[in-house]
Amino acid sequence: MKEKPIVGILLGSGSDLPVMKKAAEVLKEMEVPFEMDISSAHRLPDKTAEYARKARGRGIEVIIAGAGMAAHLAGVIAAHTTLPVIGVPLASGALNGEDALYSTVQMPPGIPVATVAVDGAKNSAYLACSILSIKYPELADRLEVFRENTRRSLNDQSEQLTRELLASNLISKQEYSSKS
């Protein structure tokens, strides 16, 4: 994989960092080079449009955009590039992210934005990795290892829960064996 950033993460403002840094953490864990900046669709519209127009030429392959409230950042970026854009609506303001969700997901035909859950920065990074795994097989391998580790962890938790339920007599061995 390249050394230069291939994923761009844009935040609508500095207050978005606590959530959006989770995307950066996932990308770092998956060894995907990224860059991160603040670029408001409303307060820095020229910077936002320029970033989107020049991203491909700089080697960016996927853009993740997180914003709250009116949350037009992902849509404005998508209007200025044909790169995949993943929107992360952020919980903020009186509507706690519902307005951001609608602003991000309701795009006109031809200007798509893939949208994850409100505050879903981690999944935005995993989605970016999935998109990139088409081109980078080593990333596909890392995603598969991550998913296998997740499955293993949840199976371990399930077995631990069963042991605790049996030990506390909340379920009987007969009830447990009929479940399996």
N, C-alpha and C positions, 0 to 999 in steps of 0.2 A: 504494500500500500504506500501511497505517496507520503512524503514528509510535510508538504504544504497542506494547508487546510482544505478539506473537501466538503465540509459541512459548515455553513454559516448559521450562527444563532443570533437572532436580533431580539432585543427587548424594547418594549415601548417606553420604558423609563427605568431608572435605577431601582425603584421599589419592586420591580418584577424579578430582581435577582434571586431572592431566597427560593423561589419556585424554579426558575429557569436554570439555576446552577445544577439542578438535578439532571437535566439533559446533558450538561457538560460532564458531569460525573460518569454517566453511562457511556458517553462517547470515549472518555478517557479509559474507562475499564475495558471497552471493546477495541481500544487502540486505533481509534478513528481520529485523525487530526481535524481540529475545528478552530474556528475563530468566533469571538463573541463581541457584540457592540450594542450600543443603544441608538435607536433610530426611530423616532416617533412618526407615524403616518401623518399626524396633524401638526405637530410642532417642528418637525424636520422633514417636510415632504420632499424637498429636493435631494437631500442626503439619502432618503429611503429609496427614491426612484433610481438614483445613480448607483446605489449599492446593488439593486436588483439587476439593472442593465449591464453592469460590469462584472457580476459575480462569475458567470460562466468563463469569461476570458481570464479570470484570476484562478481558475481551477476548482471553483465551488461546484458541487454536483447536486446538493440538496440544501434547502434553506428551511430552518425552523424559526418561526416567529411567534413570540409570546406577548400578549397584550390583554389588558383588562378594559372594562367598561365598553366604550364604543368599539374598541378592538378591530380597527380597520387595517392594522399593520400587515397581516398576512395577505389580505386581499389586494392592497396597494402593491405589495411585492409581486404577487402573482400577475398583476396587470402589466408589469414591466419585465417579466422574464418567462421563459418556457421551462425553466428548471422546476423540479418538484418542490412545492411549498407545503410545509406542514404547519398548521396553525394550532397554537396552544391558548385557548381562552382562559383567562385568569380570573379567579374569584376576587372581586373588589367592588366597592361602591354599594349602593342601596340594594342592588339586585344580586349581589354576591356571585357574579359570574354568568348569570343567565343571559344578560344582555351581550356579554362577550361571546358566549357560545353562539347565539343567533347571528351576531355580526360576522363571526368567523365561518360558520357553516353555510350560510345562505349566500352563496356566490352565483353570479350569472353564468349561463352556459358558455363554455370556452375559456373561463378563467377559474380553473379548479383550485381549491385549497383542501388538502387532506386535513381533517380536523380530529384531534384527540379530545379526551374528556377535559372538563374544567380542571385546571391545575395538573394536567396530565403530561408534564414535561418529560418524565421518564419514558413514557410510551412514545412520545415524539421522537426521542433518540433511538428507541428500539425500532420504530418504523423507518427512520432514516437508515439505520443499519440494514434492515430488510431490503430496502430499495437498493442500497449500495452493494449488497451481497450478490446481486445479479452480475456485477462486474468484478467483484473481489471475492473469490472463493474462500480465501482465508477468513474473511469476515463471516461467511456462511457457517464455517466450522466453529468459530467462536460463539455465534448465536446458538448453534446446536448444543454446544457444551453448556452454555448458560441455561438453556431450557432443560437439559437433562439434570443439571444440578438443582434447578427449581423443582422438578418432578421428584427427585430423590428427597429433597428437604421436606416437601409436603407429605410424601409417603412416610417418612420418619415421624413427622408430627402426628399423622393419623395413627400410626402404631403406638406412639406414646400416649395419645388420648385414650385409645382402647385399653391399654394397660392401667391407666389411672381410673377409668370407669369400672373396670373389673375389680381393681384393688379396693375401691370405695363402695363396691356392691351396688353401683348405680345401674349396671347391667349384669346379667348372668352370662355364664359361659354358653348356655344354651341360646340365649338371645344373640350373642355374638356370633356363634357358629351358624345360625340361620341367616345372618346378614351376609356372611362371606360367600 
